[in-house]
Amino acid sequence: MDLSSIKQLREETGAGVMDAKNALDSCGGDISKAKEFLRAKGLEKAGKKSEREIKSGRVFSYIHGGGKVGAIIKLGCETDYVAKNEMFEKLGNEVAMQVAAMAPENVEQLLEQAYIRESGKTISELVKEAISTIGENITISEISRLSV
């Protein structure tokens, strides 16, 4: 295993240096297996954080089709600091776009949907990956979609 593999894994997953190194060590240097290892580890961490209280968050919106379709979501987190985080903002924008594109009827249905940018991943898994990387509990508490 070399430094370029660690760097590549970090860039692709957002994992820390030691997490990337340990994942590569555990997977014999195979980057794709290391990604899955990190994903599984992240989902485990996310489950542990799910009990923590949501005290902050933001509202995100997405307008598509020249104003013909719009979505608004409420994404919660534990602290105001994370609510301003770039990764949290990206998650909010992606989920709002998902709501506009796939028209889920409620949050539960949204969480079960395949993510439009990566069909092998659900929205629930997308949120859990963000929880793992950011280190705080994150929830989608409300969604709404309008169309003309």
C-alpha positions as CSV (number, residue, x, y, z in Angstrom):
1,M,0.0,0.0,0.0
2,D,1.3,3.4,-0.9
3,L,0.5,7.0,0.0
4,S,-1.3,7.6,-3.4
5,S,-3.8,4.9,-2.5
6,I,-4.5,6.5,0.8
7,K,-4.9,9.9,-0.8
8,Q,-7.2,8.5,-3.5
9,L,-9.4,6.7,-0.9
10,R,-9.6,9.9,1.2
11,E,-10.6,12.0,-1.8
12,E,-13.3,9.6,-2.8
13,T,-14.8,8.9,0.6
14,G,-13.9,11.9,2.8
15,A,-12.4,9.4,5.4
16,G,-9.6,10.5,7.7
17,V,-6.0,9.4,7.1
18,M,-5.9,6.6,9.7
19,D,-9.4,5.3,8.7
20,A,-8.3,5.2,5.0
21,K,-5.0,3.4,6.0
22,N,-6.8,0.9,8.2
23,A,-9.4,0.2,5.6
24,L,-6.7,-0.4,2.9
25,D,-4.8,-2.6,5.4
26,S,-7.9,-4.6,6.1
27,C,-8.8,-5.1,2.4
28,G,-5.3,-5.9,1.1
29,G,-4.9,-2.6,-0.6
30,D,-8.0,-3.0,-2.8
31,I,-9.6,0.5,-3.0
32,S,-13.1,-0.7,-4.0
33,K,-13.2,-3.1,-1.1
34,A,-11.8,-0.4,1.2
35,K,-14.7,1.9,0.1
36,E,-17.2,-0.8,1.1
37,F,-15.4,-1.4,4.4
38,L,-15.6,2.3,5.2
39,R,-19.2,2.5,4.1
40,A,-20.1,-0.4,6.4
41,K,-18.1,1.2,9.3
42,G,-19.8,4.5,8.6
43,L,-23.3,3.0,8.7
44,E,-22.4,1.4,12.1
45,K,-21.3,4.8,13.4
46,A,-24.5,6.5,12.0
47,G,-26.7,4.0,13.9
48,K,-25.0,5.0,17.2
49,K,-25.6,8.7,16.6
50,S,-29.3,8.3,15.7
51,E,-30.4,8.7,19.3
52,R,-28.8,12.1,19.7
53,E,-31.1,15.2,19.9
54,I,-31.7,17.4,16.8
55,K,-31.4,21.1,17.9
56,S,-30.6,22.9,14.7
57,G,-30.9,22.5,10.9
58,R,-31.8,24.3,7.7
59,V,-34.5,24.5,5.1
60,F,-33.4,23.7,1.5
61,S,-35.2,24.2,-1.8
62,Y,-34.9,23.2,-5.4
63,I,-36.7,24.6,-8.4
64,H,-36.6,22.8,-11.7
65,G,-38.1,23.0,-15.2
66,G,-38.2,26.8,-15.5
67,G,-40.2,27.0,-12.3
68,K,-42.6,24.2,-13.1
69,V,-41.5,21.9,-10.2
70,G,-40.2,22.9,-6.8
71,A,-39.3,21.1,-3.6
72,I,-38.6,22.2,-0.1
73,I,-37.2,20.1,2.7
74,K,-36.3,20.5,6.4
75,L,-33.0,18.9,7.3
76,G,-32.1,18.7,11.0
77,C,-28.8,18.4,12.8
78,E,-27.4,18.7,16.3
79,T,-25.5,22.1,16.1
80,D,-25.6,25.4,14.2
81,Y,-22.0,24.8,13.2
82,V,-22.9,21.7,11.2
83,A,-26.0,23.5,9.7
84,K,-23.5,25.8,8.0
85,N,-21.1,23.0,6.9
86,E,-20.5,22.6,3.2
87,M,-21.2,18.8,3.3
88,F,-24.5,19.4,5.1
89,E,-25.5,22.0,2.6
90,K,-24.7,19.6,-0.3
91,L,-26.8,16.9,1.3
92,G,-29.7,19.3,1.7
93,N,-29.5,20.4,-1.9
94,E,-29.3,16.8,-3.1
95,V,-32.3,15.7,-1.1
96,A,-34.4,18.6,-2.2
97,M,-33.5,17.7,-5.8
98,Q,-34.5,14.1,-5.1
99,V,-37.9,15.2,-3.8
100,A,-38.5,17.4,-6.9
101,A,-37.5,14.6,-9.3
102,M,-39.0,11.5,-7.6
103,A,-42.1,13.0,-5.9
104,P,-42.1,10.9,-2.7
105,E,-45.3,11.2,-0.7
106,N,-43.6,11.4,2.7
107,V,-40.2,11.2,4.4
108,E,-40.4,7.4,4.9
109,Q,-41.0,6.8,1.2
110,L,-38.1,9.3,0.4
111,L,-35.7,7.4,2.6
112,E,-36.4,4.1,0.8
113,Q,-36.0,5.6,-2.7
114,A,-32.9,4.9,-4.8
115,Y,-30.7,8.0,-5.0
116,I,-31.0,9.6,-8.5
117,R,-27.3,10.1,-8.8
118,E,-26.3,6.7,-7.6
119,S,-29.0,4.0,-8.1
120,G,-27.2,1.4,-5.9
121,K,-27.7,3.7,-2.8
122,T,-30.8,4.8,-1.0
123,I,-31.5,8.2,0.4
124,S,-31.3,6.7,3.8
125,E,-27.8,5.4,3.1
126,L,-26.9,8.9,1.7
127,V,-27.9,10.5,5.0
128,K,-26.1,7.8,7.0
129,E,-22.9,8.4,5.1
130,A,-23.2,12.1,5.9
131,I,-23.8,11.3,9.6
132,S,-20.7,9.2,9.5
133,T,-18.5,11.8,7.9
134,I,-19.9,14.9,9.7
135,G,-20.2,13.2,13.1
136,E,-23.6,14.4,14.1
137,N,-27.1,13.0,13.9
138,I,-28.9,14.3,10.8
139,T,-32.6,13.8,10.0
140,I,-35.0,14.8,7.2
141,S,-38.0,15.9,9.1
142,E,-40.3,17.4,6.5
143,I,-40.7,17.4,2.7
144,S,-43.0,19.2,0.3
145,R,-43.2,19.2,-3.5
146,L,-45.2,21.5,-5.8
147,S,-45.7,21.4,-9.5
148,V,-47.6,23.4,-12.1
